[in-house]
Amino acid sequence: MIYPRVALIGLGLIASSMYWAMKRAGEAGHVTGYARSQETRDTARRIGLCDQVFDSLQETVRDADLVVLAVPVGAMGAVARDIAPHLKPGCTVTDVGSVKRQVIEDVGPHLPEGVHFVPAHPLAGTEHSGPESGFATLFDNRWCLLVPPEGSDADAVERLGRFWRALGSNIDVMDPDHHDLVLAVTSHCPHLIAYTMVGVADDLRRVTDSEVIKYSAAGFRDFTRIAASDPTMWRDVFLSNKDATLEILGRFTEELFALQRAIRTGDGEQLHAYFTRTRAIRRGILEAGQDTSAPDFGRVKVER
């Protein structure tokens, strides 16, 4: 067993899926859990999520070989400060956040000597949240990026990689700043654009007597799925990855202006060439096995 004792801090979609995936893989030696909300802790106990759910961070991390921070990015520093005195020497602390440079700066200084900090980011999820939203196959054939700070213990990084592979993930190692830029392109800005488009539609809905909702086409429905994601998590993502997000938004604005000009001037050739080039990205994603052409994006309900 890679980690005999695992502590999950935060019991939402990712942590709950990790638990079910650990059970499936035979990697759940003893798993403890904690959530800030009493309601979430009660739900976790009711559905059998974790071997023990505690009412304090200190009890949750005691004797853990792996501690997973699965809380919003903005809360990770405070959690690290609170658990630091109770961590077992030699244990590994990791996270599942979508931003890495800020997490390293917030968490790293609190951890004592002899505790390994190996940030990670599983590129998997749905628009659902909460302890009941998790399922064992969430990470299958998805990528988990390991983002160790400079000077990290190589054995601790390798061990965490083996753990994520056991949960079904492909593994890659990435520099923190490069991670944040790549994710600004592939995740953060697309979410911001989706939130914006749904906000525009909401303004229009008030004028059109709900026709925007009644007659939603597939493109808008996909935007609403993305825009239904956890608002606290995404608020923290944008505030923590400000520079990369603004850089990519600037590039997006330039592209958008170019398309506006092509439409205004009737430049069908430019539009066709642009759409042909971007269509190839979708084919590449399908060929890489990172999505399915099914209308539900492959996110059918999976039994645990």
N, C-alpha and C positions, 0 to 999 in steps of 0.2 A: 504494500500500500504506500503510495507516494507521500501522502500526508495523513498520519493516523488521526489527527484531531484538527478539524477545520472550524473556524468561526466566521459566520456571515453577519456583517453589520449592515443593516438595511435589508428588508425582505420583500423587494418588489420583483418585477419580471425577471431581471438577470439573476439575482441571488436565488430565487425560487427555482428557476430553470437549472442553475448550477447544482442545486441539491438533488433534483430529480435525475439529472445527468450523472452525478456522482453515484447515486444508487444504481442506476442502470449499468454503470461501468464497474461496479464493485469497489469504488473508491471512497465510499462514505463510511469511514471507520467510526468516528463519533463527530457529529456536526452540531454545533451550537448556533443559535441565532438571536439577534436583537433588532428591534425596530423602535423608533422613538414613540410611535403611537401605540397606546394600549389596545386600541381596536385592531391594529395590524398584528400585534402579538397574539391577541386572542384568536384571530382568524388563523394564524400560522399553527397554533396549538390544535385548533379544531380540525384542520386538514392534514395534520401529521407532518408539517413542514419543519424539518430539523428534529434531531433526537431530543434536544432540550432548547426551549426558548426562555431566555432570562429577561428580567426586568431592569438589568443594569449592564452597562458596557463592560465593567470590570469583571463580572462573573463570566460573561460571554467569552472573553479573550483568554482567560486564565488557562494556562497549559496548552494553548493552541499552537500547532506547528505551522499553520497557514491562517492568516487573518485577511479577509476580503472586505475592503471598503466599497460597499455598493450603495452609497448615499450620493445626493447631489454634489457636484464638484465644489460648490461654495461652502459645503459643510465639512469637507474632508479634513481641513486643517484642525478644526476644533475637535473632531473625533480623534484624530491622531494624538493631540495633546492629552485628551482624557484617558486614552488607553495605554499610552507610553509606559507609565510606571508598572503596568500589570502584564507586560509582554514577556514571554519566556525567552531567555537568551538563545540565539540561534534560529528563532522562528523567522518566517518570511511574512511581510506585509505587502499586499498588492491591492489594486483597485480595479474598477471596471469603467472608469470615467472616459468621456469623449474628448477631454482636453488633457494634455500631458505636462507641458512646461509649468503651468500654474499649479498643478497638483504636486509636482516635484518640489516646487518652492514652498508650498504650504505644508506639506506632510513631512518631507525629509528632515528638516531641522528638529522636529519633535521626537524622532525615534532614537532610542538609546544605542550606544555602541554594541555591536554584536547582533543586532536585529537587521535583517536584510530587507531592503525596500526595492521591489521590482514592479513598477507600474505596468498595467496591462489594459488592453482595450479589445474586448470581443465585439466584432462587427456583426452583430446580430440583434434582432429586436422586432417588436411589433408596435402598434399604436396603443396597446393595452398596458396597464400598470397594476401593481398590487400583488400580494402573495398568491392569489388564485390564478394569476395570468401565466404562470410559468409552466413549461413542459420540457421533457427530457431531450427532445430532438432539436431544440432551438439552435444549438451550435454546430450541428452536423454539416460538414463541408463548408462552414463559414471560416473566416479568418479571425484569428486573435493576434493582435500586435503586442509584442513585448517591447517596452520602452525603458530599459534600465538606465539609470543615471550613470555618469562617468565614474568608473572605479567600482562598479557593482561586482559582487561575488559571482564568478562564472558558474559555479555549481548551483547556486540558488536560482540563477536565470534558467539553466538547463532543466532543473527540477520542475520549475513552474511551467516550462514548455511541455514537459512530459505530462503534467497534470492536465493542461488544456487539450492536448492531443487525446487523452483518455476520455475527455468530455465530448470529443467529436470534431474539434477545431483543427484547421491548418494554422501553422505558426510562422510568423516572420518577426524579425527584430528591426526596430526603427529608431532613429534619432528623434528626441522630443520635438524640436522645432519643425523638422520635416513632417512628423506625424500631424502636428497641428495645422500645417498648411494643406496637406493632402486631405485631411478631414474637413477643412473649410470648403474644399471643392466638392467632395463626395457626399457630405452629410449636412454640415452646418448651414451653408448658404442655400442648398435646396430646401431645407426646412424653413428658413427665413422667407424664401420666395413663396413657399406654400402658405405660410401664415399670412403673408401680405395679400395673396390672391384671394384667399378665403375672407380676409377682412374687407377687401374691395367688394366681393360678392355680397357680404353681409350688409354693406351700405346700400348696394343696389337693391337687395331684397326688400328693403323698407319702401322702395319706390314701386317695385313691380308686384307687390302683393304675393310674395313668396314664390314667384315663378322660378327664381334661380334655384331653389331647392327642389321644386316639383319636377323640373325639366333638366336636372343635372345630367350631363354627359359623362362618359368614363374619365376624361381628363380631369374635370373638376372633382369628381368623386375621389380620384387618387390624391388630389391636393388635400381634400378634407381628411383622408385617412392619415396623412402625414401631420396635418395641423391638429389632429386629436391627441398628439403625444403630450407627455407630462409637462405642464407649463413651468414648474419649478426647475426641473432638470434643464430645460432649454434656456430659461432665463440665465442660469448659472453658466451654461456653455458659452453663450454669446458674450457675457461679461468677462469670462476667463480667457477667451480666445479672440479678443478684440482685434488685435493687429492683423492676424491672418484673415479673419472674416472680412474686415474692411478692405484689405487688399483684393480679395477675390470678388467682393461686391463691386469694387471699382472696375475690375475687368469685365464683370457681367454688365455693368452699365454701359461700357463702351460697345460691347457686342449688341446690346439692346438698341442703342442709338443707330448702329449700322443697319440693323434689321428695320428699324423705323424708316430710315432713309430709303432703303430698298423698296419697302411697301409704298411709301409716298411717291417715289419716282417710277413705280411700275417695273422695277428691275426683277422680272421673274427668273432670269438666268441666275442671278446671285442667290435668290431665295432657294431655288432648286438645288444649287450646288451646296449651299449651307446645310439644308435638310438632309441631303444625301450623305454628307460627311458625318453629321451627328447620328444618323440612323445606324451607322457602322458601330458606334459605341454600344448601342443596345445589343447588336448581334454578338459583340465581343463578350458582354456580360453573360448572355445565355450560353455561349460556347464554353465559358469558364466555369459553368455550373453554379453561378452565383445568383441565379433567379430562374424562374420558369415562365413560360409564355401563357400559363393558365390565368384566367381573369382574376382569380383571387390571390395572385402573386405567390401561390404555394402556401399561403398562410391559413390552410384549413385547420380546424380544431383537431389537435392530436391528443389522444388519451395518454395519460401518464403510465 
